[in-house]
Amino acid sequence: MRVRPPAVAGRFYPGDREELRELVDRLLGGVRRPLPPVRPAALVAPHAGYRYSGAVAATAYAQLRDAVPRVVLLGPAHRWPLDGMAVPAVDALATPLGAVAVDDDARTAAAALPGVAVDDRPHDGEHSLETQLPFLQRVLGPDLTVLPVLVGRAQPASVAAVLTALDGALAVVSTDLSHHLDERSARERDRRTADAVLARDAGAVGPEDACGAAPLRGLLSHAAERSLAVELLALATSADTGAGRDRVVGYGAFLLHDAAGTGPAPSAAQKR
Protein backbone atom coordinates (compact mmCIF):
# COMPACT_ATOMS: atom_id res chain seq x y z
CA MET A 1 0.00 0.00 0.00
CA ARG A 2 1.34 3.42 -0.97
CA VAL A 3 1.08 5.88 1.91
CA ARG A 4 1.91 9.58 1.85
CA PRO A 5 3.93 10.29 5.02
CA PRO A 6 3.16 13.39 7.07
CA ALA A 7 5.11 16.39 5.81
CA VAL A 8 4.48 18.98 8.53
CA ALA A 9 4.05 16.93 11.72
CA GLY A 10 6.20 18.45 14.43
CA ARG A 11 5.95 21.88 12.79
CA PHE A 12 2.35 22.79 12.05
CA TYR A 13 1.00 20.36 14.64
CA PRO A 14 2.53 17.97 17.20
CA GLY A 15 4.43 14.99 15.87
CA ASP A 16 3.67 12.88 18.92
CA ARG A 17 0.47 10.85 18.67
CA GLU A 18 -0.80 11.45 22.20
CA GLU A 19 0.17 15.12 22.23
CA LEU A 20 -1.65 15.64 18.94
CA ARG A 21 -4.73 13.76 20.09
CA GLU A 22 -4.90 15.76 23.32
CA LEU A 23 -4.43 19.08 21.50
CA VAL A 24 -7.12 18.43 18.91
CA ASP A 25 -9.55 17.22 21.56
CA ARG A 26 -8.83 20.30 23.67
CA LEU A 27 -9.41 22.62 20.71
CA LEU A 28 -12.67 20.89 19.84
CA GLY A 29 -13.76 20.94 23.46
CA GLY A 30 -13.13 24.66 23.64
CA VAL A 31 -15.78 25.48 21.02
CA ARG A 32 -18.57 27.20 22.94
CA ARG A 33 -20.93 28.07 20.13
CA PRO A 34 -24.01 25.84 20.22
CA LEU A 35 -24.25 23.44 17.32
CA PRO A 36 -26.99 24.46 14.90
CA PRO A 37 -29.58 21.78 14.09
CA VAL A 38 -28.28 21.25 10.55
CA ARG A 39 -26.21 18.65 8.75
CA PRO A 40 -23.16 20.27 7.17
CA ALA A 41 -22.76 20.07 3.41
CA ALA A 42 -19.39 21.84 3.49
CA LEU A 43 -16.89 23.49 5.81
CA VAL A 44 -14.23 26.14 5.31
CA ALA A 45 -11.27 25.98 7.71
CA PRO A 46 -7.78 27.49 7.91
CA HIS A 47 -4.53 25.59 7.54
CA ALA A 48 -1.89 27.46 9.54
CA GLY A 49 -0.01 25.97 12.44
CA TYR A 50 -2.39 24.89 15.17
CA ARG A 51 -0.85 27.48 17.51
CA TYR A 52 -2.27 30.18 15.28
CA SER A 53 -5.39 28.82 13.62
CA GLY A 54 -6.28 25.64 15.46
CA ALA A 55 -9.02 27.24 17.53
CA VAL A 56 -10.65 28.68 14.40
CA ALA A 57 -10.45 25.36 12.56
CA ALA A 58 -12.00 23.63 15.57
CA THR A 59 -15.14 25.78 15.27
CA ALA A 60 -15.72 24.21 11.86
CA TYR A 61 -15.03 20.60 12.79
CA ALA A 62 -17.11 20.84 15.95
CA GLN A 63 -20.14 21.10 13.64
CA LEU A 64 -19.75 17.46 12.59
CA ARG A 65 -21.96 15.19 14.65
CA ASP A 66 -23.21 12.50 12.27
CA ALA A 67 -21.20 9.89 10.44
CA VAL A 68 -19.83 11.08 7.12
CA PRO A 69 -19.14 8.42 4.48
CA ARG A 70 -16.81 10.51 2.33
CA VAL A 71 -14.90 13.80 2.62
CA VAL A 72 -13.60 15.83 -0.31
CA LEU A 73 -10.69 17.99 0.80
CA LEU A 74 -9.86 20.95 -1.43
CA GLY A 75 -6.96 23.33 -0.88
CA PRO A 76 -4.30 25.37 -2.64
CA ALA A 77 -0.97 24.06 -3.89
CA HIS A 78 1.57 26.36 -2.24
CA ARG A 79 4.69 24.68 -3.62
CA TRP A 80 3.80 23.43 -7.09
CA PRO A 81 2.88 25.41 -10.23
CA LEU A 82 -0.38 23.57 -10.78
CA ASP A 83 -2.68 24.02 -13.74
CA GLY A 84 -6.08 22.60 -12.94
CA MET A 85 -6.45 20.14 -10.08
CA ALA A 86 -4.50 17.15 -8.80
CA VAL A 87 -5.61 14.13 -6.81
CA PRO A 88 -2.94 11.79 -5.42
CA ALA A 89 -2.17 8.27 -6.58
CA VAL A 90 -1.37 7.04 -3.08
CA ASP A 91 -3.71 4.75 -1.20
CA ALA A 92 -3.62 6.57 2.13
CA LEU A 93 -2.43 9.69 3.93
CA ALA A 94 -0.58 9.29 7.23
CA THR A 95 -0.59 11.50 10.31
CA PRO A 96 0.67 10.66 13.81
CA LEU A 97 -2.91 9.52 14.53
CA GLY A 98 -2.78 6.84 11.83
CA ALA A 99 -3.51 6.45 8.14
CA VAL A 100 -6.57 7.84 6.34
CA ALA A 101 -7.71 5.91 3.28
CA VAL A 102 -8.03 7.71 -0.04
CA ASP A 103 -11.44 7.04 -1.57
CA ASP A 104 -10.61 5.24 -4.80
CA ASP A 105 -14.11 5.50 -6.28
CA ALA A 106 -14.14 9.24 -5.65
CA ARG A 107 -10.68 9.56 -7.21
CA THR A 108 -11.83 7.72 -10.32
CA ALA A 109 -14.90 9.94 -10.64
CA ALA A 110 -12.89 13.14 -10.18
CA ALA A 111 -10.09 12.09 -12.52
CA ALA A 112 -12.63 11.56 -15.30
CA LEU A 113 -13.41 15.28 -15.27
CA PRO A 114 -11.57 17.83 -17.43
CA GLY A 115 -8.69 19.52 -15.66
CA VAL A 116 -8.21 16.86 -12.96
CA ALA A 117 -4.98 14.84 -12.99
CA VAL A 118 -3.76 11.98 -10.82
CA ASP A 119 -0.39 13.27 -9.63
CA ASP A 120 1.38 12.86 -6.30
CA ARG A 121 3.95 15.60 -6.93
CA PRO A 122 1.82 18.63 -5.98
CA HIS A 123 0.87 16.84 -2.76
CA ASP A 124 4.46 16.19 -1.66
CA GLY A 125 5.28 18.55 1.18
CA GLU A 126 1.95 20.41 0.92
CA HIS A 127 0.36 21.38 4.23
CA SER A 128 -3.03 22.78 3.25
CA LEU A 129 -4.81 19.42 3.25
CA GLU A 130 -2.63 17.54 5.73
CA THR A 131 -3.44 19.99 8.52
CA GLN A 132 -7.14 19.13 8.22
CA LEU A 133 -6.67 15.41 8.72
CA PRO A 134 -6.14 15.21 12.51
CA PHE A 135 -9.37 17.12 13.11
CA LEU A 136 -11.26 14.80 10.78
CA GLN A 137 -9.68 11.74 12.37
CA ARG A 138 -10.71 12.77 15.87
CA VAL A 139 -14.24 13.75 14.88
CA LEU A 140 -15.12 11.07 12.32
CA GLY A 141 -13.05 8.12 13.48
CA PRO A 142 -11.08 5.35 11.77
CA ASP A 143 -13.58 4.63 8.99
CA LEU A 144 -12.97 8.06 7.45
CA THR A 145 -12.16 8.13 3.73
CA VAL A 146 -11.06 11.24 1.88
CA LEU A 147 -10.38 12.52 -1.60
CA PRO A 148 -7.60 15.13 -1.42
CA VAL A 149 -7.84 17.67 -4.25
CA LEU A 150 -5.20 20.35 -4.69
CA VAL A 151 -6.45 23.25 -6.77
CA GLY A 152 -4.18 25.44 -8.87
CA ARG A 153 -5.23 27.63 -11.76
CA ALA A 154 -8.81 26.49 -12.17
CA GLN A 155 -12.12 28.15 -12.92
CA PRO A 156 -14.85 28.03 -10.27
CA ALA A 157 -17.06 25.98 -12.58
CA SER A 158 -14.38 23.30 -12.89
CA VAL A 159 -14.01 23.02 -9.13
CA ALA A 160 -17.78 23.02 -8.68
CA ALA A 161 -18.01 20.17 -11.19
CA VAL A 162 -15.89 18.00 -8.89
CA LEU A 163 -18.24 18.71 -6.01
CA THR A 164 -21.26 17.98 -8.17
CA ALA A 165 -19.76 14.67 -9.32
CA LEU A 166 -19.25 13.72 -5.67
CA ASP A 167 -22.58 15.01 -4.44
CA GLY A 168 -23.36 13.75 -0.96
CA ALA A 169 -19.76 13.98 0.21
CA LEU A 170 -18.77 16.52 2.84
CA ALA A 171 -16.67 19.20 1.15
CA VAL A 172 -13.91 20.84 3.19
CA VAL A 173 -12.12 23.84 1.72
CA SER A 174 -8.80 24.66 3.34
CA THR A 175 -7.78 28.30 3.12
CA ASP A 176 -6.30 31.10 5.14
CA LEU A 177 -7.49 34.64 4.45
CA SER A 178 -5.42 37.83 4.08
CA HIS A 179 -1.65 37.63 4.36
CA HIS A 180 0.95 40.04 5.77
CA LEU A 181 -1.21 43.12 6.28
CA ASP A 182 -1.24 45.10 9.50
CA GLU A 183 -3.85 43.87 11.93
CA ARG A 184 -6.43 46.59 11.26
CA SER A 185 -6.18 46.27 7.48
CA ALA A 186 -6.35 42.50 7.73
CA ARG A 187 -9.51 42.56 9.80
CA GLU A 188 -11.15 44.97 7.36
CA ARG A 189 -10.21 42.86 4.35
CA ASP A 190 -11.20 39.62 6.03
CA ARG A 191 -14.58 41.06 6.97
CA ARG A 192 -15.20 41.93 3.31
CA THR A 193 -14.14 38.43 2.31
CA ALA A 194 -16.44 36.92 4.92
CA ASP A 195 -19.31 39.00 3.57
CA ALA A 196 -18.57 37.68 0.06
CA VAL A 197 -18.56 34.11 1.34
CA LEU A 198 -21.84 34.64 3.15
CA ALA A 199 -23.32 36.02 -0.08
CA ARG A 200 -21.87 33.07 -2.07
CA ASP A 201 -20.23 35.66 -4.34
CA ALA A 202 -17.35 33.77 -5.96
CA GLY A 203 -16.42 36.74 -8.11
CA ALA A 204 -15.71 38.90 -5.06
CA VAL A 205 -12.95 36.61 -3.74
CA GLY A 206 -9.46 36.99 -5.18
CA PRO A 207 -5.98 35.64 -4.43
CA GLU A 208 -5.21 38.70 -2.30
CA ASP A 209 -8.17 37.76 -0.08
CA ALA A 210 -7.41 34.06 0.46
CA CYS A 211 -4.53 31.79 -0.47
CA GLY A 212 -7.15 29.18 -1.27
CA ALA A 213 -9.18 31.52 -3.44
CA ALA A 214 -9.50 28.98 -6.27
CA PRO A 215 -11.04 26.15 -4.22
CA LEU A 216 -13.09 28.64 -2.21
CA ARG A 217 -14.52 30.23 -5.34
CA GLY A 218 -15.41 26.78 -6.63
CA LEU A 219 -17.21 25.94 -3.42
CA LEU A 220 -19.13 29.23 -3.52
CA SER A 221 -20.16 28.57 -7.11
CA HIS A 222 -21.40 25.13 -6.08
CA ALA A 223 -23.17 26.62 -3.06
CA ALA A 224 -24.96 29.17 -5.23
CA GLU A 225 -26.10 26.44 -7.62
CA ARG A 226 -27.45 24.36 -4.74
CA SER A 227 -28.80 27.34 -2.75
CA LEU A 228 -26.78 26.33 0.29
CA ALA A 229 -26.95 28.58 3.33
CA VAL A 230 -23.65 29.89 4.73
CA GLU A 231 -22.82 30.70 8.34
CA LEU A 232 -19.74 32.47 9.68
CA LEU A 233 -18.36 30.51 12.64
CA ALA A 234 -15.17 32.41 13.47
CA LEU A 235 -12.95 35.19 12.16
CA ALA A 236 -9.51 35.89 13.66
CA THR A 237 -5.91 36.76 12.88
CA SER A 238 -2.55 35.43 14.00
CA ALA A 239 -2.31 38.47 16.31
CA ASP A 240 -5.06 36.94 18.43
CA THR A 241 -2.68 34.21 19.54
CA GLY A 242 0.32 36.41 20.31
CA ALA A 243 1.94 36.93 16.92
CA GLY A 244 3.06 40.42 15.89
CA ARG A 245 0.45 42.93 14.77
CA ASP A 246 2.37 44.50 11.89
CA ARG A 247 2.14 41.49 9.55
CA VAL A 248 -0.67 39.10 10.32
CA VAL A 249 -2.50 36.25 8.63
CA GLY A 250 -6.27 36.06 8.70
CA TYR A 251 -8.32 32.96 9.45
CA GLY A 252 -11.98 32.20 9.01
CA ALA A 253 -14.30 29.24 9.50
CA PHE A 254 -17.63 28.77 7.75
CA LEU A 255 -20.44 26.22 7.70
CA LEU A 256 -22.50 25.54 4.58
CA HIS A 257 -25.72 23.59 4.78
CA ASP A 258 -28.97 23.02 2.98
CA ALA A 259 -31.20 26.06 3.40
CA ALA A 260 -34.00 23.77 4.58
CA GLY A 261 -31.69 22.51 7.32
CA THR A 262 -31.22 18.93 6.19
CA GLY A 263 -27.99 18.96 4.20
CA PRO A 264 -26.84 15.93 2.21
CA ALA A 265 -27.86 12.68 3.84
CA PRO A 266 -24.97 10.39 4.78
CA SER A 267 -25.07 6.87 3.44
CA ALA A 268 -24.01 5.47 6.84
CA ALA A 269 -21.47 8.00 10.24
CA GLN A 270 2.57 27.17 11.34
CA LYS A 271 1.36 30.23 10.41
CA ARG A 272 1.63 30.77 6.64
N, C-alpha and C positions, 0 to 999 in steps of 0.2 A: 504494500500500500504506500502510495506517495503522499507524504505529509509535509506541508509547509511549516517550518519551525517558526517560533515566535521571533520577531525581529526587534521589538522594542521593549520586551520584558526586562525589568530592572532599570529602565529609563523612564518610560511613560507611565508605567505601573509596576508594582512589586514583582520581582522574579520568583519569590518564594510562594509556594502554593498556599500555605495557611495564611501568610500575611496578605496575599491578594484576596483570598476568600473573605477574611475578616474585614478588609477595607471596603470591598464592594458591598458586603452586607451592612456595614455601618453607614455607607452613603445612602443605600436604599432605605434603611431604617430611619434616616434623618429627614426623609421627605414628609412634610407636614400637610401638604395640600390634600384634601379629601379626593379620593378617586371618583371621577365622574361615572355615572352608570352607562358607559358606552363600551363597545368593543373596538379597540384601535384598528384602523386600517393601515396607518403609517405613523412613524415617529421621525422626528428630526432631532439629532443629538450632536454635541461637539466631540472633537477627537484630540484635544490637547492632553498633556499629562494630567493624571488624575488629581494632582495637587491643585491644578488650576481650574479644570473644568469638570472634575468628577461629580461634584454636587449638582451641577446643571444637568449632566447626562443622566444622573439618577432620577431626576424628576420625570424624565421621559420613560425610563424603563420601569419605574414604579407603577406605571399605568397598565402594565401587562398582568392580568390575573388569570385568564383562561389559557389552556394549552394552545399552542400555535404550531401547526404542522410544518410550516415552511417559512423561512425568513429570507428576503432579498435585501442584501446589504449593498448600498450604492454610495460611493465616495470618490473624491478626486485623486488623481495620480500625481503626487507631488514630485516624483523623481524620474518620471518617464515621459517623453514627448509622445503622448498617446492621441492618435486620431481615432475617433469612435469610442468603443467600449471594449473592455477585456474581461473575460471570465477565466479563472485558472484551470489548468489541467489536473491539478493535484486532487487527491481523494479526500483530504481532510486538512484542517487548519489547527495547529497546536497552540495552546497557551499553557501556562503553569497549572491551570485547572483541568487540563486534559485536551483531547482532540475533538473537534467539531466536524462532523461529516459534511462534505459538499454534496448538495442535492444534484445527482446526475441527471435526473429527468428534467429538472429546471434548467440545468446547463445546456442540455440538448435543445430545449425549446428556445432559449435565449440565443444560442449560437446559430440558429436557423434564421435569425432576423438580420436584415442589412445593418452593417456597421458594428457587429458584435463578433469579436475574435476570441478564440481559445488560446491564451498566451499567459504563461506564468511570469514572464519578465517584468511587466509593470507591477506585479504584486510583490516582487522580491524587495524587501526592505520597507515597503509602504506601511504607514501606521494608521491611515484613516479608517480602515475597516478592522484591523486587528484590535484597536482599542475598544471597539464595541463588543467584542466577543465575551470577555469576562462577565459583563453585565447580563448578556443573553444567557450565558451558561448558568449563572446563579438564579436567574428568574425562571427560565424555561426548562432547565434540567438536561440530563444526558441524552435525551432523544432528539434534541435540537438538530435540525439540518438547515444549512444556509446556502445561498448562492451569492458569492462575492462578485460584485460588478464594479470595476473601476471605470470612471467616466472621464474621458479627455475632451477633445473638441467634438462635441455632439450637439445636435439640435434638440430642443425640448421634446419635439414629437418623436424622435428616435428613442429617447429615454422612456418616454411615456409608453411607447409600444412594448418595451420590455415588461413594464408593469402590467399592461393589459394582457400580454401573453401569459403572465403568471398570476392572473387575477385570483384572489383568495389568499395569496401569501401576504404576510406582514412585510411592508416596505419600511426600511430604515435608511434614511439619508444621513450620512455623516458629513458635517461641515462646521467649521468655525465661522465667525462673522468677520467684522472689520479687523484689519491688521495694522499695527504700528502707528496708530493715531494717538494723540493725547487723550486722556480719559474722557474729557467732556465731549470732544469731537466724536470719539468712538461711540459713546452712548447715544448721541444724536443720530449718527448714521445707523447704528443698530436698531434704533427705534423705528426709523424709516423702513429698514429692511423687514423688521417684524410686521409692520403694517402691510407691506407688500405680500408677505407670506399669508397673513390673515385674510387678505383680499384675493388670494390665489392668483396674483398678478405676476406671472413668470417674466414678463417683459420688463418689470421694474427692478429685477435683481441682476446685478452684474458682477464681474470678477472682483471689483473693488469692494463689493459688499460682503462677499462670502467666498472662501477658497473653494468651496464645493458648489459654486454657482451652477455649474452644468447639471449635476444630478438634482440639485434643488429645483431648478427651473423645470426639469422633466417631471419631477413629482408634482409641482404646482400645476403643470399642464394636465397631468393625469387627474389631479384633484378637481380641477375645473370641469373636466369632461364628466366626471362621476358625481359632481356636486357634493363633494366631501366637505364637511365642516372642519374648521381649523381653530385650535385653541393654543394660545401662548402659555407655556408652563413656567418658563424662567428666562430671564435675560440678565446677563452679568458680564463683567470683564475680568481679566487677570488681576487687575488692581484690587478686586474684592478679596483676593486671597493673599495679599501682601506683596505682589509684584509692583514694580515702579509704575508711576502714573503718567510718565511722559510718553511711553510707547507701550500700548496695551493691545491685547487681543480680545475680541468680543466673542461671547458664547450665548447661544440660545437653544431652547428646547421647545418643541411643538408637538401637539397631538392632532392627528387627522382621523376623523371617523365619519361614518355615514350620518347624514343630517338627520335621519330618522332615529338615530341612536343605536342601530343594530350592528353596523360594521359588517365586514365579511365573515361569514360563519366558518369556524375551523372545522376541518374534517375529523379531528379527534380531540389535546392539551398543548509631552512635556511642553508644555506651552509651545505652540508653533503658529 
